[in-house]
Structure formats: C-alpha cells, structure tokens
Amino acid sequence: MAEHQDETRAAYDGVVELYASMFADRLETRPFARNMIGAFAELVRGTGNPRVADVGCGPGHLTAVLHDLGLDAFGLDLSPAMVDHARRAHPALTFDEARMEALPVEDGALGGVLAHYSMIHTPPGELPALLAEQARVLAPEGLLLVSFFGTDAPEPVRFDHKVAPAYSWPADRFAELLAGAGLVTFARLLHDPSSERGFLDSHLLARLR
Ligand SMILES: C[S@@+](CC[C@H](N)C(=O)[O-])C[C@H]1O[C@@H](n2cnc3c(N)ncnc32)[C@H](O)[C@@H]1O
C-alpha cells in the first residue's frame, strides 16, 4: 500500500466517531447531492443490475441511502475503524475493508459505483488508474457518480483538508480523466455551498461506454 494511503487510513481511523456524528444525516441538508444520488439510483435501477458499491463509504450512511433507494448496495473502505462503525450502524448491510485501487469485485459485476468525496485524497497522477479500476467492475452501461471539491483553477489544487491532504479538481479535467477510463460524463452539477473555503461541490455522473 502506498504511504499516502497508510496516512489516509490512519487519519480516518482516528476520527470515526466525530466524522460519523457530523455526516450521518448530512444529506438531509444537501439537496443537490441528495438529488444527484437519487438520479444515480434511478438510472442504475434502469440498467436492470441493482448491485452497487459505495467506495470509500466511511460510516456507511450513503450505502444505507442507496439501499433505501432500492439498490443492492454494499460499502468498501480503506479504514478498518470506518468499516467497523458502518457494520454496527447498519447491521443488515455488508461492509468490507478494501482499497479503491484494488476492488474485491469481479469484472463487469456492478450496475453502479458511488464515490462520494472518497477520491479527494488520491494524488492526481494516480487518478487515471483509480478510475480505470472503477470502470473495470462496471457492467456495460454501468454508472459512476463521483463527488469532489471543485475549483475554478485550471489544474488540481492540493489543500489541507481537516483529515488528510486532499485535492480540489476542475470538473473539465476530471471529466477528461473519466473519458480516458472509458466513462462518458453525461451530467454534472457544480454548486457553491457557501463554504468558508469557497470550493464548488462537484458531482459528475458518467456511464461506461
Ligand atoms: C471524506 S470521507 C467520505 C466518506 C463517505 N463517502 C461520505 O461521503 O461521507 C473519505 C473516505 O474515503 C476513504 N478512502 C480514502 N482513500 C481510500 C482508498 N484509496 N480506498 C478506499 N477508501 C478510501 C476514507 O477512509 C474515508 O472513509
């Protein structure tokens, strides 16, 4: 495992309870994210393959949302403490420790992958391989919804996220990388949540060609 992944894992292991208490109900006050996830779920159901991975699931709250939206959802995360928490919080659902870079999923098995702010810590040079791995597990026409901190800068910008170093991305650059992995971005929602950092909340919905 790369050193930065070790650091990310240790950092999230150390903030599980705080993170879970801050984010468990977050979607209720995030109408844009909630509706993008709703659209993703509807489109995945339409593919006829409801099996979906929530990669970098953290405490599992969005895995539960996907389940409630009629999907056969399971969660994967690098942090064992996050996985423990998710299992306790959602005992009816399946959560496993795994890296997004090497998903324990067969080729073409999934109708969808949700990556909600979980690729933010990946160094830009590693993102093409990470996206190719998500494409590998998608069935033809499968969907990826990826959410991240957006920037108006022309290239990704490293910043000191509260948990671990992270990168904000211009949506166009991210969409180019998705295209390189065979994923066509067909919907994008960028909005200013008036955060003190001034990031754009960015959600890209892509389909495997
Ligand atoms: C900002 S949190 C987002 C959690 C959840 N998706 C949410 O939206 O609340 C990032 C999560 O991604 C996980 N993560 C980061 N890098 C990962 C990787 N390479 N493989 C798997 N999980 C990773 C972290 O452990 C953490 O739980």
The ligand as a MOL file (V3000), in Angstrom:
LIG
                    3D

  0  0  0     0  0            999 V3000
M  V30 BEGIN CTAB
M  V30 COUNTS 27 29 0 0 0
M  V30 BEGIN ATOM
M  V30 1 C -14.2870 12.2960 3.0840 0
M  V30 2 S -14.6030 10.6130 3.5310 0 CHG=1
M  V30 3 C -16.1120 10.2820 2.6350 0
M  V30 4 C -16.9320 9.1730 3.2820 0
M  V30 5 C -18.3150 8.9890 2.6700 0
M  V30 6 N -18.2230 8.5640 1.2820 0
M  V30 7 C -19.1010 10.2730 2.7940 0
M  V30 8 O -19.4300 10.8680 1.7670 0
M  V30 9 O -19.3730 10.7070 3.9230 0 CHG=-1
M  V30 10 C -13.4130 9.7080 2.5750 0
M  V30 11 C -13.4820 8.2030 2.8340 0
M  V30 12 O -12.7700 7.5440 1.7910 0
M  V30 13 C -11.9550 6.5400 2.3620 0
M  V30 14 N -10.8100 6.3580 1.4530 0
M  V30 15 C -9.8550 7.2480 1.1260 0
M  V30 16 N -8.9920 6.7250 0.2480 0
M  V30 17 C -9.4160 5.4570 0.0160 0
M  V30 18 C -8.9360 4.4000 -0.8200 0
M  V30 19 N -7.8380 4.5570 -1.5490 0
M  V30 20 N -9.6220 3.2410 -0.8340 0
M  V30 21 C -10.7420 3.0840 -0.0720 0
M  V30 22 N -11.2360 4.0370 0.7400 0
M  V30 23 C -10.5810 5.2220 0.7770 0
M  V30 24 C -11.5570 7.0850 3.7260 0
M  V30 25 O -11.1280 6.0640 4.6130 0
M  V30 26 C -12.8480 7.7740 4.1560 0
M  V30 27 O -13.6980 6.9080 4.8550 0
M  V30 END ATOM
M  V30 BEGIN BOND
M  V30 1 1 1 2
M  V30 2 1 2 3
M  V30 3 1 2 10
M  V30 4 1 3 4
M  V30 5 1 4 5
M  V30 6 1 5 6
M  V30 7 1 5 7
M  V30 8 2 7 8
M  V30 9 1 7 9
M  V30 10 1 10 11
M  V30 11 1 11 12
M  V30 12 1 11 26
M  V30 13 1 12 13
M  V30 14 1 13 14
M  V30 15 1 13 24
M  V30 16 1 14 15
M  V30 17 1 14 23
M  V30 18 2 15 16
M  V30 19 1 16 17
M  V30 20 1 17 18
M  V30 21 2 17 23
M  V30 22 1 18 19
M  V30 23 2 18 20
M  V30 24 1 20 21
M  V30 25 2 21 22
M  V30 26 1 22 23
M  V30 27 1 24 25
M  V30 28 1 24 26
M  V30 29 1 26 27
M  V30 END BOND
M  V30 END CTAB
M  END
